[in-house]
Amino acid sequence: MFEFLRSYIIYLALLSGSIGLISMHKLPGKKAKFLVILIWFSALIELVGYYFTYWTGLLNYYVYNFYMFVSFTAYILLIRSLLQKLNYRATAIFFLVLFIVSFFLNIIYFKEDTNRSFTYSFAIGVMLVLILSCLYLVEIFNSDKILNFKRSVFFWYVLGILVFHVPFTPFMLAINWFLIKQDESVFSLVLFILNFLAHSCYIIGFLWSEKKYNY
């Protein structure tokens, strides 16, 4: 019933990516511009993922596992660059190594069939990003940045990451553990709603942020 929504996710990415390009004048450094690149990369992945099976005859897990590896690595490095305390930044590097190790252990464990969803690596990545995001928010709320945090594109981007990944993880694990029946219609609906919320955060960040808070 809602399967068609899956194909509309790319338009959400194209919309937020286009608004990001229009807002480039408010994104002064490489770090801020990197957010736009990540969004356009996600749009490319959605396009490739949608046609991958048609092109190759294989399931598209290869595409999304690759995207998971790149995106979580990027998220951890991004949040590390936003953190001020040295011990928090060191924690981010440790988390990055932990995630990379978990990802390749997943490959080794499923070496006979790697074209499957790396659910546990995804869950570990979400947990690590959630912890780092909390550290980032704690730093904001304990500093003068609390006065204008809503004017920072980074705040809205991190919020968008959390809005998508935190609710999606238990849903994904429940399917993996057969706690709920996998229904393509429900899966597409959940995926679309969470993508809509995430890209709404990105768009608000691009439109509402001010250049002086985006360094």
Solvent accessible surface area in square Angstrom, and as a share of the most:
residue,aa,sasa,rsa
1,M,170,0.76
2,F,67,0.28
3,E,79,0.35
4,F,115,0.48
5,L,23,0.12
6,R,61,0.22
7,S,33,0.21
8,Y,103,0.39
9,I,1,0.01
10,I,27,0.14
11,Y,133,0.51
12,L,23,0.12
13,A,1,0.01
14,L,63,0.32
15,L,93,0.46
16,S,0,0.00
17,G,0,0.00
18,S,44,0.28
19,I,29,0.14
20,G,0,0.00
21,L,89,0.44
22,I,130,0.66
23,S,4,0.03
24,M,59,0.26
25,H,130,0.58
26,K,35,0.15
27,L,0,0.00
28,P,38,0.24
29,G,27,0.26
30,K,184,0.78
31,K,62,0.26
32,A,0,0.00
33,K,69,0.29
34,F,73,0.31
35,L,0,0.00
36,V,2,0.01
37,I,103,0.52
38,L,14,0.07
39,I,4,0.02
40,W,88,0.31
41,F,46,0.19
42,S,17,0.11
43,A,4,0.03
44,L,95,0.47
45,I,11,0.06
46,E,33,0.15
47,L,78,0.39
48,V,43,0.25
49,G,1,0.01
50,Y,122,0.47
51,Y,88,0.33
52,F,32,0.13
53,T,61,0.35
54,Y,183,0.70
55,W,146,0.51
56,T,69,0.40
57,G,62,0.60
58,L,87,0.43
59,L,109,0.54
60,N,37,0.19
61,Y,79,0.30
62,Y,96,0.36
63,V,13,0.08
64,Y,52,0.20
65,N,14,0.07
66,F,111,0.46
67,Y,52,0.20
68,M,14,0.06
69,F,48,0.20
70,V,45,0.26
71,S,5,0.03
72,F,2,0.01
73,T,26,0.15
74,A,9,0.07
75,Y,10,0.04
76,I,1,0.00
77,L,81,0.40
78,L,6,0.03
79,I,0,0.00
80,R,69,0.25
81,S,41,0.27
82,L,14,0.07
83,L,1,0.01
84,Q,118,0.52
85,K,108,0.46
86,L,146,0.73
87,N,94,0.48
88,Y,37,0.14
89,R,63,0.23
90,A,63,0.49
91,T,44,0.25
92,A,0,0.00
93,I,73,0.37
94,F,124,0.52
95,F,22,0.09
96,L,23,0.11
97,V,81,0.47
98,L,73,0.36
99,F,0,0.00
100,I,56,0.28
101,V,73,0.42
102,S,15,0.09
103,F,14,0.06
104,F,99,0.41
105,L,104,0.52
106,N,13,0.07
107,I,56,0.29
108,I,109,0.56
109,Y,171,0.65
110,F,33,0.14
111,K,150,0.64
112,E,168,0.75
113,D,75,0.39
114,T,37,0.21
115,N,23,0.12
116,R,98,0.36
117,S,35,0.23
118,F,6,0.03
119,T,9,0.05
120,Y,104,0.40
121,S,2,0.01
122,F,19,0.08
123,A,20,0.15
124,I,54,0.28
125,G,0,0.00
126,V,10,0.06
127,M,101,0.45
128,L,3,0.02
129,V,3,0.02
130,L,64,0.32
131,I,70,0.36
132,L,0,0.00
133,S,0,0.00
134,C,62,0.37
135,L,35,0.17
136,Y,12,0.05
137,L,41,0.20
138,V,67,0.38
139,E,22,0.10
140,I,6,0.03
141,F,101,0.42
142,N,122,0.63
143,S,46,0.30
144,D,122,0.63
145,K,107,0.45
146,I,62,0.31
147,L,140,0.70
148,N,57,0.29
149,F,44,0.19
150,K,93,0.39
151,R,78,0.28
152,S,14,0.09
153,V,3,0.02
154,F,5,0.02
155,F,23,0.09
156,W,27,0.10
157,Y,7,0.03
158,V,1,0.01
159,L,60,0.30
160,G,0,0.00
161,I,1,0.00
162,L,24,0.12
163,V,37,0.21
164,F,30,0.13
165,H,18,0.08
166,V,58,0.33
167,P,62,0.39
168,F,11,0.04
169,T,15,0.09
170,P,79,0.50
171,F,36,0.15
172,M,34,0.15
173,L,28,0.14
174,A,15,0.12
175,I,23,0.11
176,N,56,0.29
177,W,127,0.45
178,F,181,0.75
179,L,128,0.64
180,I,75,0.38
181,K,180,0.76
182,Q,107,0.47
183,D,60,0.31
184,E,83,0.37
185,S,14,0.09
186,V,71,0.41
187,F,36,0.15
188,S,1,0.01
189,L,52,0.26
190,V,36,0.21
191,L,16,0.08
192,F,43,0.18
193,I,83,0.42
194,L,14,0.07
195,N,19,0.10
196,F,103,0.43
197,L,78,0.39
198,A,4,0.03
199,H,11,0.05
200,S,34,0.22
201,C,13,0.08
202,Y,19,0.07
203,I,30,0.15
204,I,66,0.33
205,G,0,0.00
206,F,1,0.00
207,L,113,0.56
208,W,103,0.36
209,S,3,0.02
210,E,64,0.29
211,K,98,0.42
212,K,135,0.57
213,Y,68,0.26
214,N,1,0.00
215,Y,156,0.59
